[in-house]
Amino acid sequence: MGVRTAEAYLEGLRDGRAVFFKGERVEDVTAHPDLGVGARHAALDFELAEREAYREMMTCLCPETGETVSRYFVPPASTADLLHRREMVETSTRMGGGVVLLIKEIGTDALFTLSLIARLADQKYGTGYLERVRKYHAYCRDMDLSMAVAQTDVKGDRGKGPSDQAHPDYYVRIVEERSDGIVVRGAKAHTTCAPYVDEILVIPTRAMAEKDRDYAVAFAVPAHAKGLKLIASHFGGTSGSAFHHPVSSRHRLCESLTVFDDVFIPNDRVFLKGEWDFAGAVANTFVQFHRFTAVAYKPPLCDLFIGAAALIADYNGAASASHIREKVTRLITYAETVRALGRAAALSPRVVDGIAIPDPIVTNIAKHYFASGYHTAVSLVQDIAGGLVVTGPSEEDLTSPETKGYVERYLGGRAGVSTEDRLKAFNLIRDLTASDFGGYHELLALHAEGSLEAQKVTIFRDYDIGRCVGLAKEAANIG
Ligand SMILES: Cc1cc2nc3c(=O)[nH]c(=O)nc-3n(C[C@H](O)[C@H](O)[C@H](O)COP(=O)(O)OP(=O)(O)OC[C@H]3O[C@@H](n4cnc5c(N)ncnc54)[C@H](O)[C@@H]3O)c2cc1C
């Protein structure tokens, strides 16, 4: 089939899927006033593949079929491939107003993971998963499908494992095994773009014990599957004025509470079924790929912070103040450190079964550095901008004959800058940092791709501390 058009993608979302928004069933996500914004944002992935200027970056000839396919589906095999993949993610996010598209990136992160772990499970249990994963991967690639990943379970009591919870459904589990497939029940939280994809890949969120066997499950399910309910979050977006919300009126993500109300999964879509000792490997390998994706999509928003801060400082007539220059310098350092660490993670990959896995230490340091510095970056932009970010007048005040004159006269800044442009710059900063969308970005920075502690755990676990201890002993003359 090759690559699809944006229209074909949007048409594919009108398939009777059970999406709920603020308690109401949504018949067509693409036509919905709030959700439609995210659907059109996601469609950018297909538009870029169609545009001459981006076609070569976003597509390639499939090494297996010779057809033109989205490049996301071709596993990275080297540093060069990883750097290209990160460039695709960064470029498409920049085109998306600093908001990642995430309808191919995350799904292929999971496909690469499943193929690596399927081989290991097959070797131990003779399960035949690798062949299934390969066929499913080829199906998604050849149909140019969009994918979400539902990894994070709702988890109930965080101090307890899947089988020790107050009720058995806080982690997605197998409730019935049939000769032709399995039936699953439970719910995953925060599934980004679930209302906007063709397929949802479901993988474990943590390592499991033997008693958690029923929870050690990985599979793929079409978004319109019977029994699958997507309760979409209404936070983090707006269908409001483009003047007030210059970015979020055009770009947004949307997460769902993804409910599996006894959903049947045929055997050819099941990639882990009770092999509890591989649940942790799936969970950990996925985040290696996905945090690399994450640190590729973070820099465009950091660039917007630098640009917005420098712009408003100029409009306010404060650009040459030494403390403003120092703060913009810190924003530049923040953005370029995230970008450089993201690139560095591609430099020494581990290649397994022909798939290049980014350096886990550098990837996790990059993600942790970004997440732990994000709120400081927000405060620097807000500090430079001033209070009008949240106290300024509305679009209507700027057009009403009764108020327009006052607004234009009193809210001017540096000579030569129109009041309207100055207000637009404030609106951009509010949208990015002090709105519902801005707050969403703060939580996205902190928790998406795993909370701060998750990165620290990996850094400590994977780092060769022994090498440094050896050096310390040598320096101390300890034999
Ligand atoms: C915007 C956004 C998009 C996301 N997209 C996706 C997606 O597409 N797919 C997906 O699967 N997930 C997604 N996530 C989920 C994300 O990975 C989780 O939010 C993250 O792993 C934290 O899980 P949680 O939200 O359940 O918080 P919790 O796990 O409850 O964490 C809250 C705090 O409690 C701590 N904590 C939790 N358990 C323990 C424990 N046992 N011991 C000690 N401390 C503990 C954590 O370290 C953290 O500080 C997304 C999240 C966000 C915010």
The ligand as a Tripos MOL2 file, in Angstrom:
@<TRIPOS>MOLECULE
LIG
   53    58     1     0     0
SMALL
NO_CHARGES

@<TRIPOS>ATOM
      1 C1          1.2670   13.7290   29.3950 C.3       1 LIG1
      2 C2          1.5740   12.2950   29.6470 C.ar      1 LIG1
      3 C3          1.6070   11.3980   28.5710 C.ar      1 LIG1
      4 C4          1.8290   10.0380   28.8020 C.ar      1 LIG1
      5 N1          1.7850    9.1570   27.7470 N.ar      1 LIG1
      6 C5          1.8220    7.8180   27.9860 C.ar      1 LIG1
      7 C6          1.5980    6.8710   26.9390 C.ar      1 LIG1
      8 O1          1.4100    7.2420   25.7710 O.2       1 LIG1
      9 N2          1.5700    5.5490   27.2490 N.ar      1 LIG1
     10 C7          1.7720    5.1070   28.5150 C.ar      1 LIG1
     11 O2          1.7390    3.9010   28.7320 O.2       1 LIG1
     12 N3          2.0120    5.9770   29.5390 N.ar      1 LIG1
     13 C8          2.0330    7.3040   29.2930 C.ar      1 LIG1
     14 N4          2.2540    8.2060   30.3300 N.ar      1 LIG1
     15 C9          2.4260    7.6700   31.6580 C.3       1 LIG1
     16 C10         3.7500    7.9520   32.3500 C.3       1 LIG1
     17 O3          4.7290    7.0410   31.9460 O.3       1 LIG1
     18 C11         3.4300    7.8870   33.8520 C.3       1 LIG1
     19 O4          2.7010    9.0530   34.1730 O.3       1 LIG1
     20 C12         4.6350    7.7670   34.7300 C.3       1 LIG1
     21 O5          5.2500    6.5220   34.5210 O.3       1 LIG1
     22 C13         4.2270    7.8990   36.1960 C.3       1 LIG1
     23 O6          3.1830    7.0080   36.4960 O.3       1 LIG1
     24 P1          1.8840    7.5590   37.2600 P.3       1 LIG1
     25 O7          1.3670    8.7160   36.5020 O.co2     1 LIG1
     26 O8          0.9720    6.4080   37.4640 O.co2     1 LIG1
     27 O9          2.3980    8.1050   38.6150 O.3       1 LIG1
     28 P2          2.8650    7.2690   39.8740 P.3       1 LIG1
     29 O10         3.4970    5.9760   39.4400 O.co2     1 LIG1
     30 O11         1.7670    7.1850   40.8420 O.co2     1 LIG1
     31 O12         4.0350    8.1770   40.4150 O.3       1 LIG1
     32 C14         3.8090    9.2910   41.2870 C.3       1 LIG1
     33 C15         5.0020    9.4000   42.2270 C.3       1 LIG1
     34 O13         5.0310    8.2530   43.0840 O.3       1 LIG1
     35 C16         6.3020    7.6200   42.9950 C.3       1 LIG1
     36 N5          6.0710    6.1810   43.1150 N.ar      1 LIG1
     37 C17         5.1740    5.4320   42.4250 C.ar      1 LIG1
     38 N6          5.2370    4.1430   42.8100 N.ar      1 LIG1
     39 C18         6.1800    4.0750   43.7390 C.ar      1 LIG1
     40 C19         6.7080    3.0190   44.5320 C.ar      1 LIG1
     41 N7          6.2690    1.7720   44.4170 N.pl3     1 LIG1
     42 N8          7.6950    3.3130   45.4100 N.ar      1 LIG1
     43 C20         8.1580    4.5820   45.5170 C.ar      1 LIG1
     44 N9          7.6840    5.6240   44.8160 N.ar      1 LIG1
     45 C21         6.7190    5.3770   43.9480 C.ar      1 LIG1
     46 C22         6.8750    8.0290   41.6280 C.3       1 LIG1
     47 O14         8.2880    7.9420   41.5740 O.3       1 LIG1
     48 C23         6.3600    9.4420   41.5140 C.3       1 LIG1
     49 O15         7.2180   10.3230   42.1930 O.3       1 LIG1
     50 C24         2.0710    9.5750   30.1190 C.ar      1 LIG1
     51 C25         2.0730   10.4920   31.1770 C.ar      1 LIG1
     52 C26         1.8250   11.8200   30.9510 C.ar      1 LIG1
     53 C27         1.8170   12.7660   32.1280 C.3       1 LIG1
@<TRIPOS>BOND
     1     1     2 1
     2     2     3 ar
     3     2    52 ar
     4     3     4 ar
     5     4     5 ar
     6     4    50 ar
     7     5     6 ar
     8     6     7 ar
     9     6    13 1
    10     7     8 2
    11     7     9 ar
    12     9    10 ar
    13    10    11 2
    14    10    12 ar
    15    12    13 ar
    16    13    14 ar
    17    14    15 1
    18    14    50 ar
    19    15    16 1
    20    16    17 1
    21    16    18 1
    22    18    19 1
    23    18    20 1
    24    20    21 1
    25    20    22 1
    26    22    23 1
    27    23    24 1
    28    24    25 2
    29    24    26 1
    30    24    27 1
    31    27    28 1
    32    28    29 2
    33    28    30 1
    34    28    31 1
    35    31    32 1
    36    32    33 1
    37    33    34 1
    38    33    48 1
    39    34    35 1
    40    35    36 1
    41    35    46 1
    42    36    37 ar
    43    36    45 ar
    44    37    38 ar
    45    38    39 ar
    46    39    40 ar
    47    39    45 ar
    48    40    41 1
    49    40    42 ar
    50    42    43 ar
    51    43    44 ar
    52    44    45 ar
    53    46    47 1
    54    46    48 1
    55    48    49 1
    56    50    51 ar
    57    51    52 ar
    58    52    53 1
@<TRIPOS>SUBSTRUCTURE
     1 LIG1         1 GROUP 0 **** ****
